[in-house]
C-alpha cells in the first residue's frame, strides 16, 4: 500500500506494525509512523509506535506473522 500524500510504500499494506507483530493482522495503521532503513511502518496510535521501537525483534516478528498469514 502506498501513502496517498507521498509515494512512500507502507509495510504490511498499511496495517499497524505493532499489532501485526502481536498476531493481529486486521488493525489498520493511522497517522503515526516511523521509517527504519528504507521501510515505513504505520501505527494505530502513539503507544503502539513506542512499543514497536522499544520491544526487541518487533520487525522480525511482524515480518514472520505477515508472511505466514
mmCIF file as gemmi writes it, N, C-alpha and C atoms, coordinates in Angstrom:
data_model
loop_
_atom_site.group_PDB
_atom_site.id
_atom_site.type_symbol
_atom_site.label_atom_id
_atom_site.label_alt_id
_atom_site.label_comp_id
_atom_site.label_asym_id
_atom_site.label_entity_id
_atom_site.label_seq_id
_atom_site.pdbx_PDB_ins_code
_atom_site.Cartn_x
_atom_site.Cartn_y
_atom_site.Cartn_z
_atom_site.occupancy
_atom_site.B_iso_or_equiv
_atom_site.pdbx_formal_charge
_atom_site.auth_seq_id
_atom_site.auth_asym_id
_atom_site.pdbx_PDB_model_num
ATOM 1 N N . UNK Axp A 1 ? 0.852 -1.177 0 1 0 ? 1 A 1
ATOM 2 C CA . UNK Axp A 1 ? 0 0 0 1 0 ? 1 A 1
ATOM 3 C C . UNK Axp A 1 ? 0.891 1.231 0 1 0 ? 1 A 1
ATOM 4 N N . UNK Axp A 2 ? 0.519 2.223 -0.713 1 0 ? 2 A 1
ATOM 5 C CA . UNK Axp A 2 ? 1.264 3.475 -0.745 1 0 ? 2 A 1
ATOM 6 C C . UNK Axp A 2 ? 0.47 4.562 -0.056 1 0 ? 2 A 1
ATOM 7 N N . UNK Axp A 3 ? 1.166 5.423 0.629 1 0 ? 3 A 1
ATOM 8 C CA . UNK Axp A 3 ? 0.563 6.575 1.273 1 0 ? 3 A 1
ATOM 9 C C . UNK Axp A 3 ? 0.17 7.56 0.182 1 0 ? 3 A 1
ATOM 10 N N . UNK Axp A 4 ? -1.072 8.06 0.2 1 0 ? 4 A 1
ATOM 11 C CA . UNK Axp A 4 ? -1.548 8.948 -0.856 1 0 ? 4 A 1
ATOM 12 C C . UNK Axp A 4 ? -0.827 10.293 -0.875 1 0 ? 4 A 1
ATOM 13 N N . UNK Axp A 5 ? -0.332 10.757 0.266 1 0 ? 5 A 1
ATOM 14 C CA . UNK Axp A 5 ? 0.314 12.062 0.343 1 0 ? 5 A 1
ATOM 15 C C . UNK Axp A 5 ? 1.708 12.06 -0.264 1 0 ? 5 A 1
ATOM 16 N N . UNK Axp A 6 ? 2.355 10.938 -0.25 1 0 ? 6 A 1
ATOM 17 C CA . UNK Axp A 6 ? 3.688 10.8 -0.825 1 0 ? 6 A 1
ATOM 18 C C . UNK Axp A 6 ? 3.728 9.455 -1.544 1 0 ? 6 A 1
ATOM 19 N N . UNK Axp A 7 ? 4.822 9.139 -2.146 1 0 ? 7 A 1
ATOM 20 C CA . UNK Axp A 7 ? 4.949 7.837 -2.785 1 0 ? 7 A 1
ATOM 21 C C . UNK Axp A 7 ? 5.7 6.858 -1.9 1 0 ? 7 A 1
ATOM 22 N N . UNK Axp A 8 ? 5.444 6.902 -0.617 1 0 ? 8 A 1
ATOM 23 C CA . UNK Axp A 8 ? 6.094 6.011 0.337 1 0 ? 8 A 1
ATOM 24 C C . UNK Axp A 8 ? 5.309 4.701 0.401 1 0 ? 8 A 1
ATOM 25 N N . UNK Axp A 9 ? 6.025 3.595 0.28 1 0 ? 9 A 1
ATOM 26 C CA . UNK Axp A 9 ? 5.405 2.276 0.422 1 0 ? 9 A 1
ATOM 27 C C . UNK Axp A 9 ? 5.281 1.984 1.915 1 0 ? 9 A 1
ATOM 28 N N . UNK Axp A 10 ? 4.078 1.625 2.36 1 0 ? 10 A 1
ATOM 29 C CA . UNK Axp A 10 ? 3.861 1.292 3.76 1 0 ? 10 A 1
ATOM 30 C C . UNK Axp A 10 ? 3.935 -0.216 3.939 1 0 ? 10 A 1
ATOM 31 N N . UNK Axp A 11 ? 4.715 -0.639 4.909 1 0 ? 11 A 1
ATOM 32 C CA . UNK Axp A 11 ? 4.84 -2.071 5.193 1 0 ? 11 A 1
ATOM 33 C C . UNK Axp A 11 ? 3.504 -2.622 5.681 1 0 ? 11 A 1
ATOM 34 N N . UNK Axp A 12 ? 3.287 -3.906 5.462 1 0 ? 12 A 1
ATOM 35 C CA . UNK Axp A 12 ? 2.098 -4.639 5.898 1 0 ? 12 A 1
ATOM 36 C C . UNK Axp A 12 ? 0.817 -4.015 5.346 1 0 ? 12 A 1
ATOM 37 N N . UNK Axp A 13 ? 0.902 -3.497 4.146 1 0 ? 13 A 1
ATOM 38 C CA . UNK Axp A 13 ? -0.262 -2.912 3.453 1 0 ? 13 A 1
ATOM 39 C C . UNK Axp A 13 ? -0.956 -1.843 4.292 1 0 ? 13 A 1
ATOM 40 N N . UNK Axp A 14 ? -0.186 -1.139 5.112 1 0 ? 14 A 1
ATOM 41 C CA . UNK Axp A 14 ? -0.746 -0.047 5.91 1 0 ? 14 A 1
ATOM 42 C C . UNK Axp A 14 ? -1.375 -0.477 7.221 1 0 ? 14 A 1
ATOM 43 N N . UNK Axp A 15 ? -1.233 -1.733 7.57 1 0 ? 15 A 1
ATOM 44 C CA . UNK Axp A 15 ? -1.742 -2.204 8.856 1 0 ? 15 A 1
ATOM 45 C C . UNK Axp A 15 ? -0.781 -1.795 9.965 1 0 ? 15 A 1
ATOM 46 N N . UNK Axp A 16 ? -1.296 -1.679 11.181 1 0 ? 16 A 1
ATOM 47 C CA . UNK Axp A 16 ? -0.48 -1.294 12.338 1 0 ? 16 A 1
ATOM 48 C C . UNK Axp A 16 ? 0.637 -2.321 12.539 1 0 ? 16 A 1
ATOM 49 N N . UNK Axp A 17 ? 1.869 -1.871 12.444 1 0 ? 17 A 1
ATOM 50 C CA . UNK Axp A 17 ? 3.023 -2.773 12.535 1 0 ? 17 A 1
ATOM 51 C C . UNK Axp A 17 ? 3.116 -3.447 13.896 1 0 ? 17 A 1
ATOM 52 N N . UNK Axp A 18 ? 2.788 -2.722 14.969 1 0 ? 18 A 1
ATOM 53 C CA . UNK Axp A 18 ? 2.842 -3.348 16.294 1 0 ? 18 A 1
ATOM 54 C C . UNK Axp A 18 ? 1.776 -4.423 16.412 1 0 ? 18 A 1
ATOM 55 N N . UNK Axp A 19 ? 0.577 -4.143 15.949 1 0 ? 19 A 1
ATOM 56 C CA . UNK Axp A 19 ? -0.493 -5.147 16.001 1 0 ? 19 A 1
ATOM 57 C C . UNK Axp A 19 ? -0.097 -6.389 15.21 1 0 ? 19 A 1
ATOM 58 N N . UNK Axp A 20 ? 0.478 -6.193 14.031 1 0 ? 20 A 1
ATOM 59 C CA . UNK Axp A 20 ? 0.924 -7.333 13.222 1 0 ? 20 A 1
ATOM 60 C C . UNK Axp A 20 ? 1.947 -8.143 14.006 1 0 ? 20 A 1
ATOM 61 N N . UNK Axp A 21 ? 2.857 -7.473 14.703 1 0 ? 21 A 1
ATOM 62 C CA . UNK Axp A 21 ? 3.905 -8.187 15.451 1 0 ? 21 A 1
ATOM 63 C C . UNK Axp A 21 ? 3.341 -8.999 16.616 1 0 ? 21 A 1
ATOM 64 N N . UNK Axp A 22 ? 2.088 -8.725 17.005 1 0 ? 22 A 1
ATOM 65 C CA . UNK Axp A 22 ? 1.446 -9.494 18.071 1 0 ? 22 A 1
ATOM 66 C C . UNK Axp A 22 ? 0.443 -10.496 17.52 1 0 ? 22 A 1
ATOM 67 N N . UNK Axp A 23 ? 0.335 -10.591 16.185 1 0 ? 23 A 1
ATOM 68 C CA . UNK Axp A 23 ? -0.541 -11.56 15.568 1 0 ? 23 A 1
ATOM 69 C C . UNK Axp A 23 ? -1.872 -11.006 15.103 1 0 ? 23 A 1
ATOM 70 N N . UNK Axp A 24 ? -2.109 -9.722 15.283 1 0 ? 24 A 1
ATOM 71 C CA . UNK Axp A 24 ? -3.375 -9.107 14.879 1 0 ? 24 A 1
ATOM 72 C C . UNK Axp A 24 ? -3.175 -8.417 13.534 1 0 ? 24 A 1
ATOM 73 N N . UNK Axp A 25 ? -3.623 -9.055 12.483 1 0 ? 25 A 1
ATOM 74 C CA . UNK Axp A 25 ? -3.384 -8.532 11.134 1 0 ? 25 A 1
ATOM 75 C C . UNK Axp A 25 ? -4.567 -7.74 10.595 1 0 ? 25 A 1
ATOM 76 N N . UNK Axp A 26 ? -5.547 -7.42 11.445 1 0 ? 26 A 1
ATOM 77 C CA . UNK Axp A 26 ? -6.737 -6.699 10.985 1 0 ? 26 A 1
ATOM 78 C C . UNK Axp A 26 ? -6.811 -5.261 11.502 1 0 ? 26 A 1
ATOM 79 N N . UNK Axp A 27 ? -5.759 -4.771 12.146 1 0 ? 27 A 1
ATOM 80 C CA . UNK Axp A 27 ? -5.753 -3.415 12.698 1 0 ? 27 A 1
ATOM 81 C C . UNK Axp A 27 ? -5.031 -2.478 11.727 1 0 ? 27 A 1
ATOM 82 N N . UNK Axp A 28 ? -5.745 -1.492 11.23 1 0 ? 28 A 1
ATOM 83 C CA . UNK Axp A 28 ? -5.138 -0.542 10.296 1 0 ? 28 A 1
ATOM 84 C C . UNK Axp A 28 ? -4.276 0.48 11.051 1 0 ? 28 A 1
ATOM 85 N N . UNK Axp A 29 ? -3.224 0.915 10.386 1 0 ? 29 A 1
ATOM 86 C CA . UNK Axp A 29 ? -2.377 1.957 10.944 1 0 ? 29 A 1
ATOM 87 C C . UNK Axp A 29 ? -3.046 3.306 10.8 1 0 ? 29 A 1
ATOM 88 N N . UNK Axp A 30 ? -2.51 4.276 11.511 1 0 ? 30 A 1
ATOM 89 C CA . UNK Axp A 30 ? -3.065 5.626 11.464 1 0 ? 30 A 1
ATOM 90 C C . UNK Axp A 30 ? -2.014 6.626 11.028 1 0 ? 30 A 1
ATOM 91 N N . UNK Axp A 31 ? -1.976 7.758 11.696 1 0 ? 31 A 1
ATOM 92 C CA . UNK Axp A 31 ? -1.058 8.836 11.334 1 0 ? 31 A 1
ATOM 93 C C . UNK Axp A 31 ? 0.318 8.717 11.973 1 0 ? 31 A 1
ATOM 94 N N . UNK Axp A 32 ? 0.514 7.739 12.82 1 0 ? 32 A 1
ATOM 95 C CA . UNK Axp A 32 ? 1.806 7.561 13.487 1 0 ? 32 A 1
ATOM 96 C C . UNK Axp A 32 ? 2.66 6.652 12.623 1 0 ? 32 A 1
ATOM 97 N N . UNK Axp A 33 ? 3.897 7.085 12.345 1 0 ? 33 A 1
ATOM 98 C CA . UNK Axp A 33 ? 4.768 6.266 11.507 1 0 ? 33 A 1
ATOM 99 C C . UNK Axp A 33 ? 6.229 6.474 11.85 1 0 ? 33 A 1
ATOM 100 N N . UNK Axp A 34 ? 7.024 5.472 11.512 1 0 ? 34 A 1
ATOM 101 C CA . UNK Axp A 34 ? 8.481 5.576 11.601 1 0 ? 34 A 1
ATOM 102 C C . UNK Axp A 34 ? 9.059 4.934 10.342 1 0 ? 34 A 1
ATOM 103 N N . UNK Axp A 35 ? 10.244 5.384 9.985 1 0 ? 35 A 1
ATOM 104 C CA . UNK Axp A 35 ? 10.971 4.785 8.875 1 0 ? 35 A 1
ATOM 105 C C . UNK Axp A 35 ? 12.241 4.167 9.429 1 0 ? 35 A 1
ATOM 106 N N . UNK Axp A 36 ? 12.444 2.916 9.117 1 0 ? 36 A 1
ATOM 107 C CA . UNK Axp A 36 ? 13.644 2.187 9.526 1 0 ? 36 A 1
ATOM 108 C C . UNK Axp A 36 ? 14.285 1.695 8.236 1 0 ? 36 A 1
ATOM 109 N N . UNK Axp A 37 ? 15.48 2.179 7.973 1 0 ? 37 A 1
ATOM 110 C CA . UNK Axp A 37 ? 16.113 1.864 6.698 1 0 ? 37 A 1
ATOM 111 C C . UNK Axp A 37 ? 15.29 2.476 5.586 1 0 ? 37 A 1
ATOM 112 N N . UNK Axp A 38 ? 14.844 1.658 4.654 1 0 ? 38 A 1
ATOM 113 C CA . UNK Axp A 38 ? 14.017 2.157 3.556 1 0 ? 38 A 1
ATOM 114 C C . UNK Axp A 38 ? 12.561 1.721 3.699 1 0 ? 38 A 1
ATOM 115 N N . UNK Axp A 39 ? 12.167 1.313 4.902 1 0 ? 39 A 1
ATOM 116 C CA . UNK Axp A 39 ? 10.81 0.816 5.128 1 0 ? 39 A 1
ATOM 117 C C . UNK Axp A 39 ? 10.053 1.734 6.086 1 0 ? 39 A 1
ATOM 118 N N . UNK Axp A 40 ? 8.8 2.01 5.74 1 0 ? 40 A 1
ATOM 119 C CA . UNK Axp A 40 ? 7.96 2.864 6.566 1 0 ? 40 A 1
ATOM 120 C C . UNK Axp A 40 ? 6.872 2.017 7.211 1 0 ? 40 A 1
ATOM 121 N N . UNK Axp A 41 ? 6.771 2.125 8.524 1 0 ? 41 A 1
ATOM 122 C CA . UNK Axp A 41 ? 5.804 1.382 9.32 1 0 ? 41 A 1
ATOM 123 C C . UNK Axp A 41 ? 4.803 2.372 9.893 1 0 ? 41 A 1
ATOM 124 N N . UNK Axp A 42 ? 3.522 2.016 9.877 1 0 ? 42 A 1
ATOM 125 C CA . UNK Axp A 42 ? 2.487 2.87 10.449 1 0 ? 42 A 1
ATOM 126 C C . UNK Axp A 42 ? 1.871 2.181 11.659 1 0 ? 42 A 1
ATOM 127 N N . UNK Axp A 43 ? 1.282 3 12.521 1 0 ? 43 A 1
ATOM 128 C CA . UNK Axp A 43 ? 0.758 2.52 13.798 1 0 ? 43 A 1
ATOM 129 C C . UNK Axp A 43 ? -0.604 3.124 14.07 1 0 ? 43 A 1
ATOM 130 N N . UNK Axp A 44 ? -1.425 2.394 14.791 1 0 ? 44 A 1
ATOM 131 C CA . UNK Axp A 44 ? -2.767 2.851 15.107 1 0 ? 44 A 1
ATOM 132 C C . UNK Axp A 44 ? -2.761 3.956 16.159 1 0 ? 44 A 1
ATOM 133 N N . UNK Axp A 45 ? -1.683 4.032 16.963 1 0 ? 45 A 1
ATOM 134 C CA . UNK Axp A 45 ? -1.585 5.064 17.993 1 0 ? 45 A 1
ATOM 135 C C . UNK Axp A 45 ? -0.137 5.228 18.439 1 0 ? 45 A 1
ATOM 136 N N . UNK Axp A 46 ? 0.114 6.232 19.243 1 0 ? 46 A 1
ATOM 137 C CA . UNK Axp A 46 ? 1.481 6.552 19.68 1 0 ? 46 A 1
ATOM 138 C C . UNK Axp A 46 ? 2.065 5.473 20.583 1 0 ? 46 A 1
ATOM 139 N N . UNK Axp A 47 ? 1.243 4.833 21.403 1 0 ? 47 A 1
ATOM 140 C CA . UNK Axp A 47 ? 1.742 3.781 22.302 1 0 ? 47 A 1
ATOM 141 C C . UNK Axp A 47 ? 2.228 2.586 21.488 1 0 ? 47 A 1
ATOM 142 N N . UNK Axp A 48 ? 1.482 2.209 20.465 1 0 ? 48 A 1
ATOM 143 C CA . UNK Axp A 48 ? 1.895 1.098 19.605 1 0 ? 48 A 1
ATOM 144 C C . UNK Axp A 48 ? 3.231 1.406 18.935 1 0 ? 48 A 1
ATOM 145 N N . UNK Axp A 49 ? 3.404 2.642 18.499 1 0 ? 49 A 1
ATOM 146 C CA . UNK Axp A 49 ? 4.665 3.062 17.87 1 0 ? 49 A 1
ATOM 147 C C . UNK Axp A 49 ? 5.814 2.949 18.869 1 0 ? 49 A 1
ATOM 148 N N . UNK Axp A 50 ? 5.599 3.422 20.083 1 0 ? 50 A 1
ATOM 149 C CA . UNK Axp A 50 ? 6.64 3.371 21.12 1 0 ? 50 A 1
ATOM 150 C C . UNK Axp A 50 ? 7.005 1.925 21.445 1 0 ? 50 A 1
ATOM 151 N N . UNK Axp A 51 ? 6.013 1.078 21.626 1 0 ? 51 A 1
ATOM 152 C CA . UNK Axp A 51 ? 6.283 -0.322 21.957 1 0 ? 51 A 1
ATOM 153 C C . UNK Axp A 51 ? 7.021 -1.024 20.825 1 0 ? 51 A 1
ATOM 154 N N . UNK Axp A 52 ? 6.67 -0.714 19.594 1 0 ? 52 A 1
ATOM 155 C CA . UNK Axp A 52 ? 7.348 -1.312 18.444 1 0 ? 52 A 1
ATOM 156 C C . UNK Axp A 52 ? 8.834 -0.963 18.46 1 0 ? 52 A 1
ATOM 157 N N . UNK Axp A 53 ? 9.135 0.269 18.843 1 0 ? 53 A 1
ATOM 158 C CA . UNK Axp A 53 ? 10.536 0.71 18.887 1 0 ? 53 A 1
ATOM 159 C C . UNK Axp A 53 ? 11.274 0.126 20.093 1 0 ? 53 A 1
ATOM 160 N N . UNK Axp A 54 ? 10.585 -0.048 21.215 1 0 ? 54 A 1
ATOM 161 C CA . UNK Axp A 54 ? 11.249 -0.465 22.452 1 0 ? 54 A 1
ATOM 162 C C . UNK Axp A 54 ? 11.401 -1.977 22.623 1 0 ? 54 A 1
ATOM 163 N N . UNK Axp A 55 ? 10.39 -2.715 22.235 1 0 ? 55 A 1
ATOM 164 C CA . UNK Axp A 55 ? 10.433 -4.162 22.445 1 0 ? 55 A 1
ATOM 165 C C . UNK Axp A 55 ? 11.34 -4.83 21.412 1 0 ? 55 A 1
ATOM 166 N N . UNK Axp A 56 ? 12.082 -5.848 21.829 1 0 ? 56 A 1
ATOM 167 C CA . UNK Axp A 56 ? 13.038 -6.487 20.916 1 0 ? 56 A 1
ATOM 168 C C . UNK Axp A 56 ? 12.369 -7.279 19.8 1 0 ? 56 A 1
ATOM 169 N N . UNK Axp A 57 ? 13.009 -7.234 18.633 1 0 ? 57 A 1
ATOM 170 C CA . UNK Axp A 57 ? 12.674 -8.068 17.475 1 0 ? 57 A 1
ATOM 171 C C . UNK Axp A 57 ? 11.251 -7.895 16.959 1 0 ? 57 A 1
ATOM 172 N N . UNK Axp A 58 ? 10.7 -6.704 17.086 1 0 ? 58 A 1
ATOM 173 C CA . UNK Axp A 58 ? 9.335 -6.457 16.586 1 0 ? 58 A 1
ATOM 174 C C . UNK Axp A 58 ? 9.269 -6.581 15.074 1 0 ? 58 A 1
ATOM 175 N N . UNK Axp A 59 ? 10.248 -6.052 14.356 1 0 ? 59 A 1
ATOM 176 C CA . UNK Axp A 59 ? 10.229 -6.128 12.892 1 0 ? 59 A 1
ATOM 177 C C . UNK Axp A 59 ? 10.261 -7.587 12.45 1 0 ? 59 A 1
ATOM 178 N N . UNK Axp A 60 ? 11.146 -8.357 13.041 1 0 ? 60 A 1
ATOM 179 C CA . UNK Axp A 60 ? 11.269 -9.771 12.669 1 0 ? 60 A 1
ATOM 180 C C . UNK Axp A 60 ? 9.965 -10.527 12.953 1 0 ? 60 A 1
ATOM 181 N N . UNK Axp A 61 ? 9.362 -10.276 14.12 1 0 ? 61 A 1
ATOM 182 C CA . UNK Axp A 61 ? 8.113 -10.951 14.468 1 0 ? 61 A 1
ATOM 183 C C . UNK Axp A 61 ? 6.996 -10.546 13.519 1 0 ? 61 A 1
ATOM 184 N N . UNK Axp A 62 ? 6.899 -9.254 13.229 1 0 ? 62 A 1
ATOM 185 C CA . UNK Axp A 62 ? 5.861 -8.777 12.325 1 0 ? 62 A 1
ATOM 186 C C . UNK Axp A 62 ? 6.044 -9.375 10.928 1 0 ? 62 A 1
ATOM 187 N N . UNK Axp A 63 ? 7.275 -9.398 10.441 1 0 ? 63 A 1
ATOM 188 C CA . UNK Axp A 63 ? 7.539 -9.973 9.118 1 0 ? 63 A 1
ATOM 189 C C . UNK Axp A 63 ? 7.132 -11.435 9.065 1 0 ? 63 A 1
ATOM 190 N N . UNK Axp A 64 ? 7.486 -12.199 10.091 1 0 ? 64 A 1
ATOM 191 C CA . UNK Axp A 64 ? 7.152 -13.617 10.123 1 0 ? 64 A 1
ATOM 192 C C . UNK Axp A 64 ? 5.645 -13.824 10.111 1 0 ? 64 A 1
ATOM 193 N N . UNK Axp A 65 ? 4.947 -13.093 10.946 1 0 ? 65 A 1
ATOM 194 C CA . UNK Axp A 65 ? 3.488 -13.236 11.022 1 0 ? 65 A 1
ATOM 195 C C . UNK Axp A 65 ? 2.826 -12.791 9.722 1 0 ? 65 A 1
ATOM 196 N N . UNK Axp A 66 ? 3.265 -11.659 9.18 1 0 ? 66 A 1
ATOM 197 C CA . UNK Axp A 66 ? 2.667 -11.146 7.938 1 0 ? 66 A 1
ATOM 198 C C . UNK Axp A 66 ? 2.901 -12.1 6.765 1 0 ? 66 A 1
ATOM 199 N N . UNK Axp A 67 ? 4.098 -12.662 6.684 1 0 ? 67 A 1
ATOM 200 C CA . UNK Axp A 67 ? 4.427 -13.559 5.572 1 0 ? 67 A 1
ATOM 201 C C . UNK Axp A 67 ? 3.715 -14.908 5.68 1 0 ? 67 A 1
ATOM 202 N N . UNK Axp A 68 ? 3.268 -15.262 6.887 1 0 ? 68 A 1
ATOM 203 C CA . UNK Axp A 68 ? 2.605 -16.554 7.087 1 0 ? 68 A 1
ATOM 204 C C . UNK Axp A 68 ? 1.097 -16.433 7.278 1 0 ? 68 A 1
ATOM 205 N N . UNK Axp A 69 ? 0.552 -15.252 7.056 1 0 ? 69 A 1
ATOM 206 C CA . UNK Axp A 69 ? -0.897 -15.087 7.287 1 0 ? 69 A 1
ATOM 207 C C . UNK Axp A 69 ? -1.732 -15.689 6.192 1 0 ? 69 A 1
